[in-house]
Amino acid sequence: MVQSWVVYNPSLRQKENETMTTTAILKAINALPTAERMKIVEQVIHTIRLEMPKRKKNPNNPSPSDDPWFDDPRNIAIVKEAIQSAKDENEIVLSSKKDIKEFFANL
């Protein structure tokens, strides 16, 4: 990614047609003034965003980040089952003072 970016910014190359390693590119960028480094970072981020594949948002996906793991209904069933199981195991109904006293006596 960073290596292909050198094509857009030939000022980083020391010689024409020079192939630079990622480390050399990062060192060259780091040697630049702060304002110029920030421009480069913005351009790289913009390029990354353009190259990332777009995915259609699933309206049934409960994940705020639209995690594709939740697109599989089997995964959602597993989560729902685990939540219900946890509720069933941890649920205690205390309906009288006697129940409350017994509960605390058994702790």
PALUM-887279 format. One line per 4 residues: number of its first residue (from 1); for each residue x, y, z of N, C-alpha, C, O. Coordinates in nm, 4 decimals. Example, Ala and Ser with C-alpha at 12.3 -4.5 7.8 and 13.67 -1.06 7.14 Angstrom:
1	1.3190,-0.5690,0.7800,1.2300,-0.4500,0.7800,1.3200,-0.3300,0.7800,1.4236,-0.3319,0.8465 | 1.2850,-0.2250,0.7080,1.3670,-0.1060,0.7140,1.2900,0.0030,0.7870,1.3409,0.1138,0.8039
//
This chain:
1	0.0824,-0.1191,0.0000,0.0000,0.0000,0.0000,0.0863,0.1248,0.0000,0.0724,0.2103,-0.0875 | 0.1772,0.1359,0.0996,0.2640,0.2527,0.1074,0.3573,0.2563,-0.0120,0.3867,0.3635,-0.0648 | 0.4045,0.1389,-0.0552,0.4958,0.1351,-0.1683,0.4289,0.1872,-0.2954,0.4901,0.2611,-0.3726 | 0.3035,0.1486,-0.3168,0.2360,0.1961,-0.4367,0.2097,0.3455,-0.4287,0.1912,0.4113,-0.5310
5	0.2080,0.3993,-0.3069,0.1820,0.5415,-0.2900,0.2981,0.6261,-0.3400,0.2781,0.7416,-0.3775 | 0.4199,0.5704,-0.3414,0.5369,0.6455,-0.3893,0.5145,0.6918,-0.5320,0.5674,0.7953,-0.5725 | 0.4371,0.6169,-0.6085,0.4066,0.6552,-0.7460,0.3375,0.7914,-0.7475,0.3600,0.8718,-0.8380 | 0.2527,0.8173,-0.6465,0.1804,0.9433,-0.6403,0.2664,1.0588,-0.5905,0.2348,1.1752,-0.6148
9	0.3741,1.0269,-0.5217,0.4592,1.1309,-0.4660,0.6051,1.1046,-0.5015,0.6802,1.0508,-0.4202 | 0.6453,1.1422,-0.6225,0.7816,1.1119,-0.6682,0.8894,1.1847,-0.5888,1.0067,1.1485,-0.5984 | 0.8529,1.2869,-0.5102,0.9543,1.3582,-0.4325,1.0190,1.2689,-0.3276,1.1270,1.3006,-0.2776 | 0.9541,1.1574,-0.2936,1.0122,1.0655,-0.1966,1.1239,0.9807,-0.2576,1.2109,0.9313,-0.1860
13	1.1211,0.9643,-0.3879,1.2238,0.8818,-0.4517,1.3514,0.9641,-0.4666,1.3473,1.0807,-0.5059 | 1.4632,0.9026,-0.4350,1.5901,0.9737,-0.4470,1.6435,0.9654,-0.5901,1.7072,1.0595,-0.6376 | 1.6185,0.8553,-0.6583,1.6630,0.8375,-0.7959,1.5444,0.7926,-0.8795,1.4520,0.7299,-0.8276 | 1.5461,0.8236,-1.0059,1.4388,0.7818,-1.0957,1.4318,0.6296,-1.1009,1.5348,0.5625,-1.1064
17	1.3110,0.5754,-1.0991,1.2844,0.4317,-1.1045,1.3424,0.3546,-0.9859,1.3643,0.2338,-0.9955 | 1.3673,0.4233,-0.8743,1.4203,0.3553,-0.7563,1.3074,0.2783,-0.6880,1.1970,0.3303,-0.6717 | 1.3352,0.1565,-0.6489,1.2398,0.0774,-0.5727,1.2758,0.0919,-0.4260,1.3895,0.0660,-0.3865 | 1.1781,0.1337,-0.3442,1.2043,0.1563,-0.2025,1.1279,0.0541,-0.1193,1.0165,0.0144,-0.1535
21	1.1894,0.0128,-0.0105,1.1196,-0.0750,0.0823,1.0217,0.0089,0.1648,1.0317,0.1316,0.1682 | 0.9298,-0.0564,0.2293,0.8340,0.0141,0.3137,0.9061,0.0919,0.4226,0.8689,0.2053,0.4529 | 1.0091,0.0319,0.4815,1.0861,0.0994,0.5863,1.1509,0.2266,0.5325,1.1480,0.3304,0.5986 | 1.2092,0.2191,0.4131,1.2732,0.3361,0.3540,1.1703,0.4458,0.3249,1.1977,0.5643,0.3436
25	1.0530,0.4050,0.2796,0.9473,0.5026,0.2510,0.9044,0.5723,0.3799,0.8899,0.6945,0.3834 | 0.8842,0.4932,0.4862,0.8428,0.5528,0.6126,0.9496,0.6447,0.6698,0.9177,0.7485,0.7278 | 1.0746,0.6079,0.6541,1.1841,0.6961,0.6986,1.1844,0.8256,0.6186,1.2034,0.9335,0.6748 | 1.1635,0.8153,0.4875,1.1610,0.9350,0.4028,1.0435,1.0251,0.4408,1.0573,1.1474,0.4451
29	0.9296,0.9650,0.4680,0.8122,1.0437,0.5087,0.8391,1.1103,0.6425,0.8050,1.2270,0.6614 | 0.8996,1.0380,0.7354,0.9281,1.0921,0.8682,1.0251,1.2089,0.8635,1.0215,1.2954,0.9511 | 1.1116,1.2132,0.7633,1.2093,1.3214,0.7508,1.1463,1.4497,0.6972,1.2080,1.5561,0.7035 | 1.0258,1.4410,0.6453,0.9589,1.5584,0.5890,0.9045,1.6478,0.6998,0.8850,1.6027,0.8126
33	0.8798,1.7767,0.6670,0.8164,1.8656,0.7653,0.6772,1.8132,0.8032,0.6133,1.7425,0.7253 | 0.6321,1.8483,0.9218,0.5063,1.7964,0.9755,0.3885,1.8193,0.8814,0.3093,1.7279,0.8586 | 0.3759,1.9385,0.8271,0.2615,1.9689,0.7395,0.2604,1.8767,0.6180,0.1549,1.8289,0.5765 | 0.3767,1.8525,0.5621,0.3844,1.7652,0.4446,0.3545,1.6202,0.4820,0.2904,1.5475,0.4061
37	0.4025,1.5783,0.6020,0.3710,1.4431,0.6497,0.2204,1.4252,0.6657,0.1658,1.3209,0.6296 | 0.1538,1.5260,0.7192,0.0094,1.5174,0.7390,-0.0633,1.5047,0.6050,-0.1605,1.4298,0.5941 | -0.0167,1.5773,0.5031,-0.0767,1.5653,0.3698,-0.0621,1.4227,0.3176,-0.1556,1.3663,0.2608 | 0.0558,1.3655,0.3374,0.0808,1.2298,0.2907,-0.0110,1.1319,0.3632,-0.0709,1.0449,0.3000
41	-0.0225,1.1454,0.4956,-0.1088,1.0561,0.5732,-0.2526,1.0676,0.5238,-0.3195,0.9658,0.5061 | -0.3014,1.1895,0.5012,-0.4374,1.2094,0.4506,-0.4567,1.1430,0.3147,-0.5605,1.0818,0.2897 | -0.3573,1.1548,0.2271,-0.3676,1.0942,0.0940,-0.3668,0.9415,0.1028,-0.4396,0.8746,0.0294 | -0.2846,0.8864,0.1927,-0.2795,0.7408,0.2087,-0.4134,0.6904,0.2627,-0.4658,0.5899,0.2144
45	-0.4692,0.7599,0.3630,-0.5994,0.7204,0.4183,-0.7063,0.7279,0.3100,-0.7906,0.6388,0.2995 | -0.7031,0.8321,0.2307,-0.8006,0.8458,0.1213,-0.7863,0.7297,0.0227,-0.8862,0.6734,-0.0222 | -0.6637,0.6945,-0.0102,-0.6390,0.5839,-0.1029,-0.6889,0.4521,-0.0449,-0.7495,0.3716,-0.1156 | -0.6632,0.4302,0.0843,-0.7099,0.3073,0.1492,-0.8613,0.2992,0.1423,-0.9166,0.1936,0.1116
49	-0.9291,0.4102,0.1706,-1.0750,0.4110,0.1659,-1.1268,0.3794,0.0262,-1.2282,0.3112,0.0114 | -1.0579,0.4284,-0.0759,-1.1003,0.4012,-0.2136,-1.0805,0.2551,-0.2504,-1.1584,0.1986,-0.3270 | -0.9745,0.1934,-0.1947,-0.9419,0.0559,-0.2306,-1.0186,-0.0476,-0.1490,-1.0232,-0.1645,-0.1873 | -1.0788,-0.0069,-0.0374,-1.1528,-0.1029,0.0449,-1.2824,-0.1410,-0.0251,-1.3546,-0.0546,-0.0749
53	-1.3114,-0.2701,-0.0286,-1.4358,-0.3123,-0.0943,-1.5572,-0.2667,-0.0134,-1.5586,-0.2741,0.1095 | -1.6566,-0.2204,-0.0840,-1.7806,-0.1769,-0.0197,-1.8701,-0.2988,-0.0009,-1.8732,-0.3878,-0.0859 | -1.9421,-0.3026,0.1094,-2.0295,-0.4133,0.1412,-2.1676,-0.3564,0.1672,-2.1824,-0.2566,0.2376 | -2.2688,-0.4205,0.1099,-2.4052,-0.3748,0.1337,-2.4403,-0.3986,0.2797,-2.4148,-0.5061,0.3339
57	-2.4983,-0.2987,0.3424,-2.5377,-0.3096,0.4822,-2.6609,-0.3988,0.4939,-2.7602,-0.3788,0.4239 | -2.6534,-0.4965,0.5824,-2.7634,-0.5884,0.6063,-2.8572,-0.5250,0.7098,-2.8148,-0.5013,0.8229 | -2.9811,-0.4972,0.6751,-3.0720,-0.4323,0.7709,-3.1057,-0.5205,0.8906,-3.1507,-0.4690,0.9929 | -3.0855,-0.6513,0.8812,-3.1142,-0.7423,0.9919,-2.9943,-0.7641,1.0836,-3.0045,-0.8372,1.1821
61	-2.8816,-0.7020,1.0524,-2.7600,-0.7205,1.1310,-2.7658,-0.6313,1.2556,-2.7745,-0.5091,1.2431 | -2.7612,-0.6912,1.3764,-2.7711,-0.6108,1.4980,-2.6412,-0.5419,1.5384,-2.6404,-0.4601,1.6303 | -2.5333,-0.5740,1.4712,-2.4035,-0.5181,1.5078,-2.3923,-0.3723,1.4633,-2.4202,-0.3413,1.3474 | -2.3516,-0.2820,1.5539,-2.3345,-0.1411,1.5148,-2.2275,-0.1222,1.4070,-2.2337,-0.0284,1.3276
65	-2.1280,-0.2143,1.4058,-2.0222,-0.2043,1.3054,-2.0537,-0.2860,1.1809,-1.9702,-0.2966,1.0911 | -2.1725,-0.3434,1.1746,-2.2160,-0.4260,1.0620,-2.1225,-0.5452,1.0418,-2.0884,-0.5803,0.9289 | -2.0818,-0.6067,1.1527,-1.9929,-0.7224,1.1497,-2.0601,-0.8362,1.0714,-2.1706,-0.8775,1.1066 | -1.9955,-0.8872,0.9666,-2.0572,-0.9913,0.8838,-2.0835,-1.1217,0.9584,-2.1621,-1.2037,0.9109
69	-2.0204,-1.1436,1.0738,-2.0447,-1.2645,1.1527,-2.1928,-1.2747,1.1884,-2.2473,-1.3848,1.1959 | -2.2577,-1.1610,1.2103,-2.3986,-1.1605,1.2484,-2.4929,-1.1789,1.1296,-2.6141,-1.1895,1.1484 | -2.4399,-1.1829,1.0095,-2.5249,-1.2057,0.8919,-2.5756,-1.3499,0.8871,-2.6777,-1.3781,0.8244 | -2.5049,-1.4399,0.9528,-2.5438,-1.5812,0.9550,-2.6471,-1.6031,1.0656,-2.6154,-1.5848,1.1831
73	-2.7697,-1.6418,1.0305,-2.8745,-1.6608,1.1315,-2.8385,-1.7649,1.2382,-2.8888,-1.7586,1.3504 | -2.7522,-1.8599,1.2036,-2.7105,-1.9599,1.3038,-2.6311,-1.8942,1.4165,-2.6431,-1.9335,1.5325 | -2.5504,-1.7948,1.3822,-2.4721,-1.7252,1.4845,-2.5639,-1.6458,1.5777,-2.5424,-1.6431,1.6989 | -2.6648,-1.5823,1.5216,-2.7593,-1.5065,1.6041,-2.8355,-1.6023,1.6953,-2.8609,-1.5694,1.8112
77	-2.8719,-1.7193,1.6455,-2.9416,-1.8185,1.7280,-2.8533,-1.8629,1.8448,-2.9024,-1.8814,1.9561 | -2.7241,-1.8798,1.8197,-2.6305,-1.9187,1.9262,-2.6259,-1.8118,2.0343,-2.6282,-1.8431,2.1533 | -2.6193,-1.6853,1.9930,-2.6137,-1.5747,2.0890,-2.7427,-1.5685,2.1705,-2.7385,-1.5558,2.2929 | -2.8568,-1.5773,2.1028,-2.9853,-1.5721,2.1733,-2.9982,-1.6871,2.2735,-3.0467,-1.6682,2.3851
81	-2.9546,-1.8052,2.2328,-2.9613,-1.9222,2.3208,-2.8722,-1.9031,2.4436,-2.9112,-1.9380,2.5550 | -2.7541,-1.8484,2.4233,-2.6619,-1.8256,2.5351,-2.7182,-1.7219,2.6323,-2.7048,-1.7367,2.7538 | -2.7807,-1.6179,2.5793,-2.8412,-1.5152,2.6654,-2.9535,-1.5761,2.7474,-2.9615,-1.5535,2.8681 | -3.0404,-1.6530,2.6830,-3.1528,-1.7150,2.7537,-3.1039,-1.8140,2.8592,-3.1589,-1.8201,2.9692
85	-3.0018,-1.8905,2.8262,-2.9461,-1.9878,2.9200,-2.8904,-1.9164,3.0432,-2.9115,-1.9611,3.1559 | -2.8199,-1.8062,3.0218,-2.7640,-1.7299,3.1339,-2.8756,-1.6734,3.2215,-2.8647,-1.6729,3.3441 | -2.9824,-1.6260,3.1583,-3.0956,-1.5730,3.2343,-3.1614,-1.6828,3.3169,-3.1936,-1.6625,3.4340 | -3.1811,-1.7985,3.2560,-3.2472,-1.9092,3.3256,-3.1663,-1.9575,3.4455,-3.2231,-1.9866,3.5507
89	-3.0361,-1.9661,3.4310,-2.9508,-2.0170,3.5376,-2.9365,-1.9188,3.6529,-2.9195,-1.9611,3.7673 | -2.9428,-1.7906,3.6262,-2.9168,-1.6906,3.7288,-3.0426,-1.6255,3.7851,-3.0337,-1.5355,3.8687 | -3.1557,-1.6685,3.7418,-3.2784,-1.6047,3.7850,-3.3317,-1.6710,3.9116,-3.3524,-1.7922,3.9160 | -3.3537,-1.5892,4.0146,-3.4100,-1.6362,4.1401,-3.5282,-1.5458,4.1723,-3.5171,-1.4233,4.1673
93	-3.6407,-1.6068,4.2052,-3.7600,-1.5299,4.2388,-3.7771,-1.5313,4.3904,-3.7928,-1.6364,4.4525 | -3.7735,-1.4110,4.4476,-3.7945,-1.3950,4.5915,-3.9263,-1.3217,4.6088,-3.9350,-1.2018,4.5825 | -4.0296,-1.3936,4.6532,-4.1632,-1.3334,4.6569,-4.2129,-1.3008,4.7980,-4.3205,-1.2432,4.8144 | -4.1342,-1.3378,4.8997,-4.1792,-1.3069,5.0360,-4.0581,-1.2742,5.1231,-3.9435,-1.2944,5.0830
97	-4.0857,-1.2238,5.2415,-3.9772,-1.1937,5.3360,-3.9041,-1.3226,5.3742,-3.7822,-1.3236,5.3917 | -3.9795,-1.4293,5.3865,-3.9207,-1.5587,5.4221,-3.8202,-1.6036,5.3148,-3.7110,-1.6508,5.3466 | -3.8591,-1.5882,5.1870,-3.7685,-1.6236,5.0761,-3.6408,-1.5399,5.0814,-3.5310,-1.5907,5.0589 | -3.6566,-1.4121,5.1111,-3.5408,-1.3219,5.1164,-3.4482,-1.3624,5.2308,-3.3265,-1.3689,5.2133
101	-3.5054,-1.3895,5.3468,-3.4236,-1.4317,5.4619,-3.3503,-1.5617,5.4320,-3.2323,-1.5745,5.4645 | -3.4175,-1.6573,5.3712,-3.3548,-1.7851,5.3374,-3.2426,-1.7672,5.2350,-3.1378,-1.8314,5.2417 | -3.2690,-1.6776,5.1407,-3.1677,-1.6504,5.0375,-3.0384,-1.5996,5.1019,-2.9296,-1.6488,5.0720 | -3.0519,-1.5002,5.1911,-2.9331,-1.4437,5.2546,-2.8699,-1.5415,5.3526,-2.7485,-1.5392,5.3731
105	-2.9498,-1.6259,5.4121,-2.8959,-1.7252,5.5067,-2.8124,-1.8299,5.4327,-2.7199,-1.8870,5.4903 | -2.8437,-1.8549,5.3078,-2.7717,-1.9564,5.2294,-2.6529,-1.9014,5.1511,-2.5866,-1.9768,5.0799 | -2.6253,-1.7756,5.1624,-2.5115,-1.7180,5.0888,-2.3795,-1.7585,5.1467,-2.2748,-1.7182,5.0960
//
